[in-house]
Amino acid sequence: MIWLLYALAVIGTWLAWNVIHEMSHVLMAKALVGLKSWKIFPYPHKVGDNFVWARSTWRSLEAPTRHQKAAIHLAPRIANIVFMVLMAAVCLSHSPLAVFWLIFCGGAIIDLFTGSLGISKYSDLKIDARQLNISPWWLRVAGMVACTQGVFLFVMLLIMHS
């Protein structure tokens, strides 16, 4: 029975992180350039010939600069890092429900990892690299280093709570 709850928590976490990821783009765009309208699609679908896991669209009040576009596409990394740090709050709780918090915060590591791959030319990582005029490998390496630290923390917390 507990494994079913864990599985449901993982599925819920996946959907929640799709929403958090896409909303962070929207909130950063709203803060930097203002928005007329926005919409998120937090589920897998096709856009033309391309498959995407989730996406957001918006109409801005003004055209973003290169650096503003980069900040908009980097916005989900802020949420990822914040929740990876918040994983340490699990240490303060000895509740059996702490594992569910750990699963949710672990979703930040997964989101950061997949965002650090940058396989598609439409990925946040590739867009950031183009806007900042740097090699995507700099962003990949930085993301993977953060993921490695997050996985280490996740495993240590899981061991502490088992």
C-alpha positions as CSV (number, residue, x, y, z in Angstrom):
1,M,0.0,0.0,0.0
2,I,2.8,2.5,0.9
3,W,4.4,1.9,-2.5
4,L,1.2,2.8,-4.2
5,L,1.2,6.1,-2.3
6,Y,4.9,6.7,-3.2
7,A,4.0,6.0,-6.9
8,L,1.1,8.5,-6.7
9,A,3.3,11.0,-5.1
10,V,5.8,10.7,-7.9
11,I,3.1,11.2,-10.5
12,G,1.7,14.2,-8.7
13,T,5.2,15.6,-8.3
14,W,5.8,15.3,-12.0
15,L,2.7,17.3,-12.8
16,A,3.4,19.9,-10.1
17,W,7.0,20.4,-11.4
18,N,5.6,20.9,-14.9
19,V,3.4,23.7,-13.5
20,I,6.2,25.2,-11.4
21,H,8.6,25.1,-14.3
22,E,6.2,26.8,-16.8
23,M,4.9,29.3,-14.2
24,S,8.4,30.4,-13.4
25,H,8.9,31.3,-17.1
26,V,5.6,33.2,-17.0
27,L,6.4,35.0,-13.7
28,M,9.8,36.1,-14.9
29,A,8.4,37.3,-18.2
30,K,5.7,39.3,-16.3
31,A,8.3,40.8,-14.0
32,L,10.7,41.8,-16.8
33,V,8.6,42.8,-19.8
34,G,5.0,42.7,-18.6
35,L,2.4,40.3,-20.1
36,K,-0.8,40.9,-22.0
37,S,-1.8,37.3,-21.7
38,W,-0.3,33.9,-20.9
39,K,-1.2,30.2,-20.9
40,I,0.5,27.0,-19.7
41,F,0.2,23.5,-21.0
42,P,1.6,21.3,-18.2
43,Y,1.2,18.0,-20.1
44,P,3.0,16.2,-22.9
45,H,1.8,17.2,-26.4
46,K,3.0,18.1,-29.9
47,V,3.7,21.5,-31.2
48,G,3.8,21.2,-34.9
49,D,6.2,18.3,-35.6
50,N,7.9,18.7,-32.1
51,F,7.1,16.7,-29.0
52,V,7.2,18.7,-25.7
53,W,6.6,17.6,-22.1
54,A,5.0,21.0,-21.2
55,R,5.1,24.6,-22.4
56,S,4.0,28.1,-21.7
57,T,3.0,30.8,-24.1
58,W,2.6,34.5,-23.5
59,R,2.2,37.9,-25.2
60,S,4.5,40.5,-23.8
61,L,3.8,44.2,-23.5
62,E,7.3,45.0,-24.9
63,A,9.9,43.0,-26.8
64,P,12.4,41.4,-24.4
65,T,16.1,42.0,-24.9
66,R,18.6,39.1,-25.3
67,H,19.4,39.2,-21.6
68,Q,15.7,39.3,-20.6
69,K,15.0,36.3,-22.9
70,A,17.9,34.5,-21.2
71,A,16.6,35.3,-17.7
72,I,13.1,34.1,-18.7
73,H,14.4,30.8,-19.9
74,L,16.7,30.4,-16.8
75,A,13.8,31.1,-14.4
76,P,13.0,27.5,-13.7
77,R,16.5,26.9,-12.4
78,I,15.8,29.4,-9.6
79,A,12.9,27.2,-8.4
80,N,15.0,24.1,-8.8
81,I,17.8,25.4,-6.7
82,V,15.4,26.8,-4.0
83,F,13.7,23.4,-3.6
84,M,16.9,21.5,-3.6
85,V,18.0,23.7,-0.7
86,L,14.7,23.2,1.0
87,M,15.2,19.4,0.9
88,A,17.4,20.0,3.9
89,A,14.3,21.0,5.8
90,V,13.4,17.3,5.7
91,C,16.2,16.8,8.2
92,L,14.2,18.9,10.8
93,S,11.2,16.6,10.5
94,H,11.1,13.0,11.8
95,S,7.6,12.6,10.5
96,P,6.8,9.6,8.2
97,L,5.4,12.1,5.8
98,A,8.9,13.6,5.3
99,V,9.5,11.1,2.5
100,F,6.7,12.7,0.5
101,W,8.4,16.1,0.9
102,L,11.6,14.5,-0.1
103,I,9.9,13.0,-3.3
104,F,8.5,16.5,-4.1
105,C,11.8,18.3,-3.6
106,G,13.6,15.5,-5.5
107,G,11.4,16.5,-8.5
108,A,13.5,19.7,-8.6
109,I,16.6,17.6,-9.3
110,I,14.8,15.8,-12.1
111,D,13.6,19.1,-13.6
112,L,17.2,20.5,-13.3
113,F,18.7,17.4,-14.9
114,T,16.3,17.3,-17.9
115,G,16.7,21.0,-18.3
116,S,20.5,20.6,-18.3
117,L,20.5,18.1,-21.2
118,G,19.4,20.7,-23.8
119,I,18.8,18.1,-26.5
120,S,16.2,20.0,-28.5
121,K,17.0,23.2,-30.3
122,Y,14.0,24.7,-28.6
123,S,15.2,23.7,-25.1
124,D,15.6,26.4,-22.4
125,L,19.3,25.6,-22.3
126,K,19.9,26.0,-26.1
127,I,17.9,29.3,-26.1
128,D,19.9,30.6,-23.1
129,A,23.2,29.7,-24.8
130,R,22.1,31.5,-28.0
131,Q,20.9,34.6,-26.1
132,L,24.0,34.8,-23.9
133,N,26.3,33.9,-26.8
134,I,28.1,31.1,-24.9
135,S,28.6,27.4,-25.5
136,P,25.6,25.3,-24.2
137,W,28.2,23.1,-22.5
138,W,28.9,25.8,-19.8
139,L,25.2,25.7,-18.8
140,R,25.1,21.9,-19.1
141,V,28.1,21.4,-16.8
142,A,26.8,23.9,-14.3
143,G,23.4,22.1,-14.3
144,M,25.0,18.7,-13.9
145,V,27.2,19.8,-11.0
146,A,24.1,21.2,-9.2
147,C,22.3,17.9,-10.0
148,T,25.1,15.8,-8.6
149,Q,25.1,17.9,-5.4
150,G,21.3,17.5,-5.2
151,V,21.4,13.8,-5.7
152,F,24.0,13.4,-3.0
153,L,21.8,15.4,-0.6
154,F,18.7,13.5,-1.6
155,V,20.4,10.1,-1.0
156,M,21.8,11.3,2.4
157,L,18.4,12.5,3.5
158,L,16.7,9.3,2.3
159,I,19.2,7.2,4.3
160,M,18.6,9.4,7.4
161,H,14.8,8.8,7.1
162,S,14.8,5.1,6.4
